[in-house]
Amino acid sequence: MPNEEVMLSKEEAEKILKLYLGSSSLIAGNFTYLKKHRAKPLDLEEIRKSGQISKEDLRRFLGVKELVQYDLDTHLGHLARYAGLKGAHPAGAGFSPIFDLIEKIQEKFPDEQVRLGSISRRIAYLCFLREELKYMNKRYDYEEIPIIFEFYTNKVEVYTTLLVDLLMVIAELWCDYPDSKPEPGPRPEYFGELFDCFTPLEQSGFKLFESINMMLELSAAIAVRHIYVHDIGPEINLTNEGGVITYEIPHKQRYGEFEQYLQFELYDRLEKPPPSNQTIDVYDPRFPEFEYCLKRGKQGQFDYQNSKVRYNGEVQQYIEMLDRILGMIANAVFRSILK
């Protein structure tokens, strides 16, 4: 070992291990079930026979980036964070104004206590999952114990499906109050109809879904849920920032004026279109996570159905996108019900 490597006594190492593991049986077992999942073999007992261990070997053994403590390292830390995220305030940060709106609707419509309580609980859990994913990226060295990254991607799936499912619950709630201002769109029977239901929503006097952002992002959200539920899920590759998520948005999951956007904003502005029956990769700097492969048909026209759209962004950006969709829709729906 290099001379500059910090060494710990056996007692010091045991104290740190107990902080992380909380069980001497796990220490003695040397994380038995994780042995085959380590990127590099590491037998802690062999290392400790000399009576001391380096901080680097201990860090590698635990699969963490640093030997420091975080609030979410403990069960009580989890509970405290979850409770803190449920705070309701009309001018608070994050989802606090939305929790405040939920409480106001519960006061106005006491019969909705149970349904709104369920919505509030799910929003709070999504907020917690978002924080937990940030924590995992800060805490764990995925390259040291790769199965931790697999665990991380499972949480991304839970976050995605729970959030898009919650959008359907919010749409159902809104449709049960047809006197809302503005009135809800058609009651959705499947996820592809969410866009039409939410189209009347307003924010500060403007139609929420007249923006390209919301059209792209809700389409991306519905498409990825479909991939998770009906296929093997999107591709998530490990990076220094936690991971990049990549998936196609087929034309059946593109909503609103998606075709007009691709043709008039992108294809028609090409300096030189591709030859007939060929494609060209296009980039819109306003939406860097979206990639486009536009196709020109045999007759020289824009071929929308065979043009490809792909979401390709850091997982953290992806989570922020979904978080933004939920926040804007929930805020607009709840305000509409209260008017």
C-alpha positions in Angstrom: 0.0 0.0 0.0 1.2 3.6 -0.7 2.8 5.3 2.3 0.2 8.2 2.1 -2.7 5.8 2.5 -4.7 6.5 5.7 -4.7 3.4 7.9 -7.3 2.5 10.6 -7.0 0.1 13.5 -9.2 -2.9 13.6 -11.3 -1.2 16.4 -11.7 2.0 14.3 -12.7 0.0 11.3 -15.3 -2.0 13.3 -16.8 1.2 14.6 -17.3 2.6 11.1 -18.7 -0.7 9.8 -21.3 -0.8 12.6 -22.4 2.7 11.6 -23.1 1.5 8.1 -24.3 -2.0 8.7 -25.8 -2.0 12.1 -25.2 -5.7 12.6 -22.2 -7.7 13.6 -23.5 -10.7 11.8 -23.3 -8.8 8.5 -19.8 -7.7 9.3 -18.7 -11.3 10.1 -20.4 -12.5 6.9 -18.4 -10.0 4.9 -21.5 -9.1 2.9 -21.7 -12.7 1.7 -24.4 -12.1 -0.9 -22.5 -9.2 -2.4 -19.3 -11.1 -3.0 -20.1 -12.2 -6.5 -21.4 -8.7 -7.4 -18.2 -6.8 -6.6 -16.3 -5.4 -9.5 -13.0 -6.4 -7.9 -12.6 -9.2 -5.3 -12.2 -7.9 -1.7 -12.0 -10.1 1.3 -12.2 -7.9 4.4 -11.1 -10.6 6.8 -7.9 -11.2 4.9 -7.2 -7.5 4.9 -7.8 -7.2 8.6 -5.5 -10.0 9.7 -2.7 -7.5 10.2 -4.9 -5.7 12.7 -5.4 -2.6 10.5 -7.1 -1.6 7.3 -6.9 1.4 4.9 -9.7 3.8 4.5 -9.7 3.1 0.8 -10.2 -0.6 1.3 -13.0 0.1 3.8 -14.6 2.5 1.3 -14.5 -0.1 -1.4 -15.9 -2.8 0.8 -18.9 -0.6 1.6 -19.3 0.5 -2.0 -19.6 4.2 -1.0 -17.9 7.3 -2.5 -16.8 8.7 0.9 -16.8 7.5 4.5 -19.2 10.2 5.7 -22.8 10.0 7.1 -26.0 11.3 5.4 -29.5 11.9 6.8 -30.9 9.2 4.5 -28.5 6.6 5.8 -30.9 5.7 8.6 -34.5 4.6 8.8 -35.4 7.5 11.0 -33.7 9.8 8.5 -36.0 8.4 5.8 -39.1 9.1 7.9 -38.0 12.6 8.9 -37.4 13.5 5.3 -40.7 12.1 4.1 -42.6 14.0 6.8 -40.7 17.2 6.0 -41.6 16.9 2.3 -45.4 16.9 3.2 -45.3 20.4 4.6 -48.1 22.6 3.2 -47.7 26.3 2.5 -49.2 28.6 -0.2 -45.8 30.2 -0.9 -43.5 27.3 0.1 -40.8 25.6 -1.9 -41.2 22.4 -4.0 -44.7 20.8 -3.7 -45.7 22.8 -0.5 -48.2 24.9 -2.5 -49.7 21.8 -4.0 -50.2 20.2 -0.5 -51.8 23.5 0.5 -54.2 23.3 -2.4 -55.1 19.7 -1.5 -55.9 20.8 2.1 -58.1 23.6 0.7 -60.0 21.2 -1.5 -60.5 18.8 1.5 -62.0 21.7 3.4 -64.3 22.6 0.5 -65.3 19.1 -0.3 -65.1 17.0 2.9 -66.3 13.9 1.0 -63.0 13.8 -0.9 -60.9 13.3 2.2 -59.9 9.7 1.3 -59.1 10.3 -2.4 -57.2 13.5 -1.8 -55.4 11.8 1.1 -54.3 9.1 -1.3 -53.1 11.7 -3.8 -51.2 13.6 -1.1 -49.5 10.4 0.1 -48.4 9.5 -3.4 -47.1 12.9 -4.2 -45.1 12.9 -0.9 -43.6 9.5 -1.7 -42.6 10.6 -5.2 -40.9 13.7 -3.6 -39.1 11.3 -1.3 -38.1 9.0 -4.1 -36.7 11.9 -6.0 -34.6 12.8 -3.0 -33.5 9.2 -2.5 -32.3 9.0 -6.1 -30.2 12.1 -5.6 -28.8 10.6 -2.4 -27.9 7.3 -4.0 -25.9 9.2 -6.7 -24.0 11.1 -4.0 -23.6 8.1 -1.7 -22.7 5.0 -3.8 -19.8 4.0 -6.0 -21.8 2.0 -8.6 -18.6 0.8 -10.3 -17.4 -0.8 -7.1 -20.6 -2.8 -6.5 -22.6 -2.7 -9.8 -25.7 -4.3 -8.3 -26.3 -1.1 -6.4 -26.9 0.6 -9.8 -29.4 -2.1 -10.7 -31.2 -1.3 -7.4 -31.1 2.4 -8.5 -32.7 1.7 -11.9 -35.5 -0.2 -10.1 -36.3 2.9 -8.2 -36.3 5.0 -11.4 -38.9 2.6 -12.7 -41.1 2.8 -9.6 -40.8 6.6 -9.7 -41.9 6.7 -13.4 -44.8 4.4 -13.2 -46.2 5.7 -10.0 -46.0 9.3 -11.3 -47.8 8.7 -14.6 -50.4 6.5 -12.9 -51.0 9.4 -10.5 -51.6 11.7 -13.4 -54.5 9.5 -14.3 -55.9 9.7 -10.8 -55.7 13.5 -10.9 -57.5 13.5 -14.2 -60.3 11.4 -12.8 -60.6 13.7 -9.9 -60.8 16.8 -12.2 -63.4 15.1 -14.4 -65.7 14.5 -11.4 -65.9 18.3 -11.0 -67.3 19.5 -14.4 -68.0 22.9 -13.0 -64.3 23.6 -12.6 -62.9 26.7 -14.3 -61.7 25.9 -16.8 -63.8 22.8 -17.4 -61.9 19.5 -17.8 -61.4 17.9 -21.2 -62.9 14.4 -22.1 -62.5 11.8 -19.3 -59.6 9.6 -20.2 -60.1 5.9 -20.5 -56.4 5.1 -21.2 -53.2 7.0 -20.8 -53.0 8.2 -24.4 -56.1 10.3 -23.7 -54.5 12.2 -20.8 -53.3 14.9 -23.2 -56.8 15.7 -24.4 -58.1 15.8 -20.9 -55.5 18.2 -19.7 -55.6 20.5 -22.8 -57.9 23.1 -21.2 -55.6 23.7 -18.2 -54.4 27.2 -17.7 -51.5 28.8 -15.9 -51.3 32.6 -15.4 -54.0 33.0 -18.1 -52.2 30.9 -20.7 -53.1 27.5 -22.0 -50.6 25.1 -20.4 -50.5 22.6 -23.2 -50.0 25.2 -26.0 -46.3 25.1 -25.1 -44.0 22.8 -27.0 -42.4 21.9 -23.7 -45.5 20.3 -22.2 -46.4 18.6 -25.4 -42.9 17.0 -25.6 -42.6 16.1 -22.0 -46.1 14.6 -21.4 -45.6 12.5 -24.6 -42.2 11.4 -23.2 -43.8 10.5 -19.9 -46.6 8.5 -21.3 -44.3 6.7 -23.8 -41.8 5.6 -21.1 -44.6 4.3 -18.9 -45.8 2.2 -21.8 -42.3 0.8 -22.3 -42.0 0.0 -18.6 -45.4 -1.7 -18.4 -45.5 -3.5 -21.8 -41.9 -4.0 -22.6 -38.5 -4.5 -20.9 -38.1 -0.8 -20.0 -35.8 1.9 -21.3 -32.1 1.6 -21.6 -30.2 3.1 -18.6 -26.4 3.3 -18.8 -24.1 4.1 -16.0 -22.3 7.5 -16.0 -20.4 9.6 -13.6 -23.7 11.5 -12.9 -25.7 8.4 -12.1 -26.9 7.2 -15.5 -28.3 8.1 -18.9 -31.8 7.0 -19.9 -32.7 6.4 -23.5 -35.9 5.4 -25.2 -37.9 5.9 -28.4 -41.2 7.9 -28.5 -43.2 6.2 -31.2 -45.7 8.2 -33.3 -48.6 6.6 -31.4 -47.4 8.2 -28.2 -46.8 11.7 -29.6 -49.6 14.0 -28.6 -50.9 17.4 -29.4 -49.3 19.2 -32.4 -46.2 16.9 -32.4 -46.4 16.4 -36.2 -46.6 20.1 -36.8 -43.7 20.8 -34.5 -41.5 18.2 -36.3 -42.4 19.4 -39.8 -42.7 23.2 -39.4 -40.1 23.8 -36.6 -37.5 21.3 -37.7 -38.0 19.6 -41.1 -39.0 22.7 -43.1 -36.2 24.7 -41.7 -33.5 22.3 -42.9 -31.0 24.0 -45.2 -30.8 20.8 -47.2 -33.3 18.0 -46.7 -32.1 14.4 -47.1 -32.6 12.5 -50.4 -35.9 10.7 -50.9 -36.5 7.8 -48.6 -33.5 8.8 -46.5 -33.2 10.3 -42.9 -31.3 13.1 -41.3 -30.5 13.7 -37.6 -31.8 17.0 -36.3 -31.1 18.7 -33.0 -33.2 21.4 -31.3 -31.1 23.3 -28.8 -34.2 24.3 -26.9 -34.8 20.7 -25.9 -31.4 19.0 -25.7 -32.6 15.7 -24.3 -34.8 15.1 -27.3 -33.2 13.7 -30.5 -34.8 13.5 -33.9 -34.2 11.4 -37.0 -36.4 12.9 -39.6 -37.3 11.0 -42.8 -38.1 12.2 -46.3 -40.6 10.0 -48.1 -40.3 8.5 -51.6 -42.3 11.4 -53.1 -40.1 14.0 -51.4 -42.7 14.8 -48.6 -42.0 14.7 -44.9 -42.6 11.2 -43.5 -43.9 11.7 -40.0 -44.7 8.1 -39.0 -41.3 6.8 -40.0 -39.4 9.7 -38.4 -38.0 8.8 -35.0 -38.0 10.7 -31.8 -35.8 9.7 -28.9 -35.4 10.8 -25.3 -31.7 10.7 -24.3 -30.8 12.5 -21.0 -29.2 12.1 -17.6 -31.5 10.3 -15.2 -31.5 13.4 -12.9 -32.8 15.6 -15.8 -35.4 12.9 -16.6 -36.6 12.9 -13.0 -36.8 16.7 -13.0 -38.8 16.5 -16.2 -41.4 14.2 -14.7 -41.4 16.2 -11.5 -42.1 19.3 -13.5 -45.0 17.7 -15.4 -46.7 16.5 -12.1 -46.2 19.8 -10.4 -47.6 21.9 -13.2 -50.6 19.7 -13.9 -51.5 19.2 -10.2 -51.2 22.9 -9.5 -53.4 23.8 -12.5 -56.0 21.1 -11.8 -56.4 21.8 -8.1 -56.7 25.6 -8.7 -59.3 24.9 -11.4 -61.4 22.8 -8.9 -61.2 25.5 -6.2 -62.5 28.3 -8.6 
